Amino acid sequence: MGLTREEEMAYAADRGIPVPVSVESPYSVDVNLWGRSIETGILEDPWAAPPADVYRWTVAPSEAPAARDIVVAFAGGVPVAIDGTKVSEVDLVEQLNRLGGQHGVGRIDHVEDRLVGIKSREIYEAPAAVILLTAHAALEGLTLSKEQLRFHRSVSDEIAQATYDGLWFSALQRDLRGFVRSSQRVVNGDVRLRLDHGSAVVTGRRSDHSLYDHGLATYDTGDSFDHAAAVGFIRIWGLPVVTEASRRGSAAGGTQPLLDSLSVETAGRSQPWMSGPESRS
């Protein structure tokens, strides 16, 4: 039978073997370029708050300095520059780990499911990962189509699970990465984020491959959207629901009490959801 963690520490101490753990700080720590994970000790109680000595890469958000804005540039979905300065991939991640850590960004308290289904509570420090994933998602939202984004969520989940399960070299992984490579061709541009006491919040994004059309999106002067065309579209789009309701009854019955209460609360005031022909029936 293997030794317990306490027995392992005692064994090392008796033989003068230096190990970076103690009875007071018995954590099991894994570190690589992408992040730092910590488990065992008091962390095995999912209700226990992580002690301050768990963290090494990040300051406490409450002790972080004033907020700072940064701009991360992407080419083909890959981060290539910080604040206009091109940086190699490894250096870029290391810089964002330091910068994000200084602002308390990247702390994650997580209960995960291991391959065999056992739940494990771990603490992560991954400042660069949080910053880059947040920025990358914002740029994808600007440059990928609605359908690509919908499918991308499924692909991301599949790739993450297969990677976690040690199946990086599987045929499915190969095929999924083919989709990722194709979709990322247009994920080019800049994302501005504000690092602020533990958070990394997107405050702007821009791209030459943007699918955002101001004329179609604006509610002000310059609106180029054909509102008259929407009437026919709404009628056609709603045909399946109308047909189903005529055969099997409307699902609106379950929401009628809520609508009635809203009608009472907003009596005498015109509401957008009451502006259709049904509101006058």
PADO-870404 format. One record per residue (C-alpha): residue number from 1; x, y, z. Coordinates in steps of 0.001 Angstrom, whole numbers, plus 500000, padded with zeros to 6 digits. Layout:
<pts>
{resi: NUM, u: X, v: Y, w: Z}
...
</pts>
This chain:
<pts>
{resi: 1, u: 500000, v: 500000, w: 500000}
{resi: 2, u: 501291, v: 503470, w: 499121}
{resi: 3, u: 502268, v: 506090, w: 501650}
{resi: 4, u: 499903, v: 508867, w: 502662}
{resi: 5, u: 500966, v: 512432, w: 501953}
{resi: 6, u: 501929, v: 512950, w: 505594}
{resi: 7, u: 504011, v: 509759, w: 505529}
{resi: 8, u: 505725, v: 510868, w: 502337}
{resi: 9, u: 506687, v: 514201, w: 503937}
{resi: 10, u: 508026, v: 512404, w: 507006}
{resi: 11, u: 509983, v: 509971, w: 504813}
{resi: 12, u: 511576, v: 512884, w: 502924}
{resi: 13, u: 512382, v: 514778, w: 506119}
{resi: 14, u: 514033, v: 511730, w: 507732}
{resi: 15, u: 516308, v: 511324, w: 504724}
{resi: 16, u: 517093, v: 514988, w: 504122}
{resi: 17, u: 515218, v: 515085, w: 500834}
{resi: 18, u: 514077, v: 518667, w: 500108}
{resi: 19, u: 510434, v: 518898, w: 499052}
{resi: 20, u: 508404, v: 522118, w: 498626}
{resi: 21, u: 505646, v: 521002, w: 501027}
{resi: 22, u: 505120, v: 520873, w: 504755}
{resi: 23, u: 502436, v: 519867, w: 507232}
{resi: 24, u: 501350, v: 523502, w: 507303}
{resi: 25, u: 501418, v: 523789, w: 503486}
{resi: 26, u: 500824, v: 520280, w: 502123}
{resi: 27, u: 499488, v: 521245, w: 498710}
{resi: 28, u: 500084, v: 519255, w: 495563}
{resi: 29, u: 501074, v: 521757, w: 492875}
{resi: 30, u: 501464, v: 521327, w: 489121}
{resi: 31, u: 502976, v: 524164, w: 487095}
{resi: 32, u: 503465, v: 524770, w: 483398}
{resi: 33, u: 503463, v: 527708, w: 481005}
{resi: 34, u: 499660, v: 527844, w: 480803}
{resi: 35, u: 498885, v: 527777, w: 484514}
{resi: 36, u: 499336, v: 526567, w: 488041}
{resi: 37, u: 497020, v: 524053, w: 489746}
{resi: 38, u: 496827, v: 523397, w: 493488}
{resi: 39, u: 495016, v: 520633, w: 495384}
{resi: 40, u: 494912, v: 518528, w: 498594}
{resi: 41, u: 495152, v: 519755, w: 502167}
{resi: 42, u: 492310, v: 521991, w: 503288}
{resi: 43, u: 491287, v: 522365, w: 499653}
{resi: 44, u: 489801, v: 518870, w: 499793}
{resi: 45, u: 486909, v: 520471, w: 501679}
{resi: 46, u: 484871, v: 522186, w: 498921}
{resi: 47, u: 483379, v: 524552, w: 501516}
{resi: 48, u: 486747, v: 525780, w: 502808}
{resi: 49, u: 487990, v: 529097, w: 501474}
{resi: 50, u: 491447, v: 528819, w: 499869}
{resi: 51, u: 494164, v: 530112, w: 502230}
{resi: 52, u: 496274, v: 533001, w: 500994}
{resi: 53, u: 499403, v: 530838, w: 500790}
{resi: 54, u: 497812, v: 528792, w: 498003}
{resi: 55, u: 498511, v: 531553, w: 495509}
{resi: 56, u: 501882, v: 532431, w: 494006}
{resi: 57, u: 501169, v: 534012, w: 490606}
{resi: 58, u: 498330, v: 536366, w: 491540}
{resi: 59, u: 497819, v: 539071, w: 494132}
{resi: 60, u: 494557, v: 539234, w: 496022}
{resi: 61, u: 492104, v: 541211, w: 493845}
{resi: 62, u: 491416, v: 543564, w: 496755}
{resi: 63, u: 495130, v: 544447, w: 496854}
{resi: 64, u: 495574, v: 544934, w: 493103}
{resi: 65, u: 496709, v: 548317, w: 491740}
{resi: 66, u: 494558, v: 550687, w: 489708}
{resi: 67, u: 492927, v: 549257, w: 486593}
{resi: 68, u: 494959, v: 549037, w: 483391}
{resi: 69, u: 493929, v: 548684, w: 479758}
{resi: 70, u: 495795, v: 546400, w: 477382}
{resi: 71, u: 495315, v: 545530, w: 473702}
{resi: 72, u: 495932, v: 541996, w: 472449}
{resi: 73, u: 496298, v: 541462, w: 468692}
{resi: 74, u: 495378, v: 538208, w: 466945}
{resi: 75, u: 496289, v: 536791, w: 463538}
{resi: 76, u: 494512, v: 533661, w: 462399}
{resi: 77, u: 493129, v: 533214, w: 465910}
{resi: 78, u: 496616, v: 533228, w: 467447}
{resi: 79, u: 497712, v: 536059, w: 469793}
{resi: 80, u: 500696, v: 537846, w: 468301}
{resi: 81, u: 501129, v: 541201, w: 470053}
{resi: 82, u: 500510, v: 543143, w: 473257}
{resi: 83, u: 499902, v: 546894, w: 473052}
{resi: 84, u: 501192, v: 546967, w: 469473}
{resi: 85, u: 504439, v: 545121, w: 470200}
{resi: 86, u: 504874, v: 541751, w: 468501}
{resi: 87, u: 505867, v: 538987, w: 470897}
{resi: 88, u: 506624, v: 535284, w: 470449}
{resi: 89, u: 503957, v: 532906, w: 471712}
{resi: 90, u: 505851, v: 531803, w: 474809}
{resi: 91, u: 506936, v: 535328, w: 475757}
{resi: 92, u: 503399, v: 536609, w: 475203}
{resi: 93, u: 501921, v: 534066, w: 477608}
{resi: 94, u: 504622, v: 534746, w: 480194}
{resi: 95, u: 504060, v: 538502, w: 479950}
{resi: 96, u: 500300, v: 538146, w: 480366}
{resi: 97, u: 500805, v: 535792, w: 483301}
{resi: 98, u: 502869, v: 538455, w: 485043}
{resi: 99, u: 500652, v: 541366, w: 484065}
{resi: 100, u: 497391, v: 539603, w: 484833}
{resi: 101, u: 498768, v: 538265, w: 488095}
{resi: 102, u: 499696, v: 541781, w: 489197}
{resi: 103, u: 496020, v: 542733, w: 488823}
{resi: 104, u: 494638, v: 539618, w: 490520}
{resi: 105, u: 493362, v: 538107, w: 487267}
{resi: 106, u: 493265, v: 534348, w: 486770}
{resi: 107, u: 492173, v: 532822, w: 490070}
{resi: 108, u: 489787, v: 529892, w: 489540}
{resi: 109, u: 488172, v: 527786, w: 492267}
{resi: 110, u: 486883, v: 524713, w: 490488}
{resi: 111, u: 485335, v: 521300, w: 491119}
{resi: 112, u: 486076, v: 519091, w: 488134}
{resi: 113, u: 485134, v: 515590, w: 487053}
{resi: 114, u: 488106, v: 513319, w: 486515}
{resi: 115, u: 488158, v: 510719, w: 483755}
{resi: 116, u: 486687, v: 508035, w: 486030}
{resi: 117, u: 483962, v: 510364, w: 487323}
{resi: 118, u: 485472, v: 511262, w: 490703}
{resi: 119, u: 485004, v: 514916, w: 491583}
{resi: 120, u: 488088, v: 516888, w: 492551}
{resi: 121, u: 488343, v: 520420, w: 493936}
{resi: 122, u: 491304, v: 522367, w: 492572}
{resi: 123, u: 492512, v: 525931, w: 492602}
{resi: 124, u: 493971, v: 527329, w: 489404}
{resi: 125, u: 496077, v: 530365, w: 488666}
{resi: 126, u: 496007, v: 531097, w: 484947}
{resi: 127, u: 496159, v: 534846, w: 484262}
{resi: 128, u: 497240, v: 534604, w: 480617}
{resi: 129, u: 494691, v: 531903, w: 479867}
{resi: 130, u: 491826, v: 533961, w: 481283}
{resi: 131, u: 492911, v: 537083, w: 479409}
{resi: 132, u: 493497, v: 535330, w: 476081}
{resi: 133, u: 490364, v: 533198, w: 476137}
{resi: 134, u: 488254, v: 536234, w: 477020}
{resi: 135, u: 489815, v: 538309, w: 474244}
{resi: 136, u: 489666, v: 535512, w: 471692}
{resi: 137, u: 485962, v: 534869, w: 472333}
{resi: 138, u: 485228, v: 538574, w: 471864}
{resi: 139, u: 487030, v: 538658, w: 468524}
{resi: 140, u: 485275, v: 535497, w: 467357}
{resi: 141, u: 481966, v: 537130, w: 468216}
{resi: 142, u: 482861, v: 539939, w: 465813}
{resi: 143, u: 484254, v: 537878, w: 462930}
{resi: 144, u: 482456, v: 534510, w: 462877}
{resi: 145, u: 478916, v: 533921, w: 461674}
{resi: 146, u: 476070, v: 532964, w: 463969}
{resi: 147, u: 476169, v: 529384, w: 462680}
{resi: 148, u: 479941, v: 529102, w: 463081}
{resi: 149, u: 479735, v: 530332, w: 466659}
{resi: 150, u: 476956, v: 527882, w: 467499}
{resi: 151, u: 478894, v: 524912, w: 466118}
{resi: 152, u: 482152, v: 526212, w: 467568}
{resi: 153, u: 480760, v: 525842, w: 471095}
{resi: 154, u: 480188, v: 522131, w: 470509}
{resi: 155, u: 483618, v: 521693, w: 468931}
{resi: 156, u: 485295, v: 523488, w: 471838}
{resi: 157, u: 483591, v: 521234, w: 474370}
{resi: 158, u: 484594, v: 518114, w: 472449}
{resi: 159, u: 488218, v: 519213, w: 472077}
{resi: 160, u: 488466, v: 520187, w: 475752}
{resi: 161, u: 487017, v: 516887, w: 476942}
{resi: 162, u: 489162, v: 514769, w: 474621}
{resi: 163, u: 492279, v: 516706, w: 475641}
{resi: 164, u: 491475, v: 516271, w: 479337}
{resi: 165, u: 490935, v: 512556, w: 478749}
{resi: 166, u: 494336, v: 512178, w: 477030}
{resi: 167, u: 492966, v: 511693, w: 473509}
{resi: 168, u: 494768, v: 514539, w: 471755}
{resi: 169, u: 495983, v: 512249, w: 468951}
{resi: 170, u: 492608, v: 510631, w: 468268}
{resi: 171, u: 491005, v: 510767, w: 464821}
{resi: 172, u: 488147, v: 512877, w: 466191}
{resi: 173, u: 490583, v: 515436, w: 467565}
{resi: 174, u: 492308, v: 515650, w: 464199}
{resi: 175, u: 489033, v: 516287, w: 462402}
{resi: 176, u: 487809, v: 518842, w: 464948}
{resi: 177, u: 491065, v: 520778, w: 464718}
{resi: 178, u: 490507, v: 520938, w: 460965}
{resi: 179, u: 487324, v: 522924, w: 461581}
{resi: 180, u: 489134, v: 525168, w: 464039}
{resi: 181, u: 491937, v: 525916, w: 461562}
{resi: 182, u: 489423, v: 526803, w: 458864}
{resi: 183, u: 487245, v: 529043, w: 461031}
{resi: 184, u: 490207, v: 530886, w: 462563}
{resi: 185, u: 491385, v: 532240, w: 459196}
{resi: 186, u: 489228, v: 535337, w: 459718}
{resi: 187, u: 489837, v: 535782, w: 463455}
{resi: 188, u: 492191, v: 538707, w: 462983}
{resi: 189, u: 492180, v: 541995, w: 464847}
{resi: 190, u: 492592, v: 543710, w: 468181}
{resi: 191, u: 490808, v: 543346, w: 471505}
{resi: 192, u: 491077, v: 545868, w: 474318}
{resi: 193, u: 490649, v: 544607, w: 477865}
{resi: 194, u: 490613, v: 546282, w: 481239}
{resi: 195, u: 492425, v: 544430, w: 484019}
{resi: 196, u: 490654, v: 545544, w: 487147}
{resi: 197, u: 490974, v: 543934, w: 490583}
{resi: 198, u: 490658, v: 540329, w: 489496}
{resi: 199, u: 488654, v: 540783, w: 486299}
{resi: 200, u: 489589, v: 540980, w: 482639}
{resi: 201, u: 486753, v: 542789, w: 480877}
{resi: 202, u: 486565, v: 543435, w: 477143}
{resi: 203, u: 486049, v: 547127, w: 476408}
{resi: 204, u: 486560, v: 547123, w: 472636}
{resi: 205, u: 487237, v: 544994, w: 469582}
{resi: 206, u: 488046, v: 545731, w: 465930}
{resi: 207, u: 488852, v: 543706, w: 462826}
{resi: 208, u: 489149, v: 544100, w: 459068}
{resi: 209, u: 487142, v: 540857, w: 458893}
{resi: 210, u: 484351, v: 542138, w: 461124}
{resi: 211, u: 480804, v: 541070, w: 460244}
{resi: 212, u: 479396, v: 543973, w: 462242}
{resi: 213, u: 477492, v: 546435, w: 460028}
{resi: 214, u: 476730, v: 549735, w: 461735}
{resi: 215, u: 473990, v: 550550, w: 459258}
{resi: 216, u: 472152, v: 547348, w: 460111}
{resi: 217, u: 472760, v: 547579, w: 463854}
{resi: 218, u: 472066, v: 551242, w: 464605}
{resi: 219, u: 468808, v: 552577, w: 466014}
{resi: 220, u: 469727, v: 556116, w: 464992}
{resi: 221, u: 470166, v: 558032, w: 461739}
{resi: 222, u: 471800, v: 555892, w: 459096}
{resi: 223, u: 469650, v: 552833, w: 459775}
{resi: 224, u: 469711, v: 550766, w: 456563}
{resi: 225, u: 467657, v: 547828, w: 457819}
{resi: 226, u: 464420, v: 547282, w: 455850}
{resi: 227, u: 461887, v: 547122, w: 458662}
{resi: 228, u: 459006, v: 546493, w: 456271}
{resi: 229, u: 460652, v: 543244, w: 455195}
{resi: 230, u: 460594, v: 542050, w: 458794}
{resi: 231, u: 456799, v: 541776, w: 458814}
{resi: 232, u: 456700, v: 539040, w: 456187}
{resi: 233, u: 459663, v: 537267, w: 457746}
{resi: 234, u: 458001, v: 537195, w: 461165}
{resi: 235, u: 454824, v: 535714, w: 459700}
{resi: 236, u: 456711, v: 532994, w: 457822}
{resi: 237, u: 459022, v: 532249, w: 460756}
{resi: 238, u: 456037, v: 531833, w: 463042}
{resi: 239, u: 454059, v: 529501, w: 460742}
{resi: 240, u: 455225, v: 526245, w: 462400}
{resi: 241, u: 454260, v: 527560, w: 465839}
{resi: 242, u: 450902, v: 528831, w: 464596}
{resi: 243, u: 450217, v: 525460, w: 462961}
{resi: 244, u: 451161, v: 523565, w: 466109}
{resi: 245, u: 449011, v: 525823, w: 468260}
{resi: 246, u: 446001, v: 525343, w: 466005}
{resi: 247, u: 446318, v: 521555, w: 466296}
{resi: 248, u: 447434, v: 521065, w: 469875}
{resi: 249, u: 446716, v: 524254, w: 471726}
{resi: 250, u: 448974, v: 527196, w: 472394}
{resi: 251, u: 451915, v: 527056, w: 474779}
{resi: 252, u: 451006, v: 530620, w: 475709}
{resi: 253, u: 448492, v: 529275, w: 478209}
{resi: 254, u: 451254, v: 528577, w: 480686}
{resi: 255, u: 452495, v: 532149, w: 480491}
{resi: 256, u: 449096, v: 533833, w: 480549}
{resi: 257, u: 449089, v: 534450, w: 484332}
{resi: 258, u: 452387, v: 536306, w: 483990}
{resi: 259, u: 451087, v: 538345, w: 481053}
{resi: 260, u: 447940, v: 539173, w: 482975}
{resi: 261, u: 449949, v: 540390, w: 485967}
{resi: 262, u: 452143, v: 542504, w: 483711}
{resi: 263, u: 449054, v: 543964, w: 482095}
{resi: 264, u: 447784, v: 545075, w: 485501}
{resi: 265, u: 451140, v: 546547, w: 486535}
{resi: 266, u: 451574, v: 548441, w: 483265}
{resi: 267, u: 447961, v: 549463, w: 482721}
{resi: 268, u: 447750, v: 552585, w: 480636}
{resi: 269, u: 451319, v: 552312, w: 479361}
{resi: 270, u: 452168, v: 551011, w: 475913}
{resi: 271, u: 454661, v: 548147, w: 476054}
{resi: 272, u: 456688, v: 546702, w: 473132}
{resi: 273, u: 455467, v: 543183, w: 473840}
{resi: 274, u: 451840, v: 544431, w: 473723}
{resi: 275, u: 452132, v: 546188, w: 470374}
{resi: 276, u: 451186, v: 543266, w: 468106}
{resi: 277, u: 447682, v: 542515, w: 466804}
{resi: 278, u: 447212, v: 539942, w: 469579}
{resi: 279, u: 447295, v: 542734, w: 472159}
{resi: 280, u: 444158, v: 544204, w: 470657}
{resi: 281, u: 442201, v: 540943, w: 470526}
</pts>
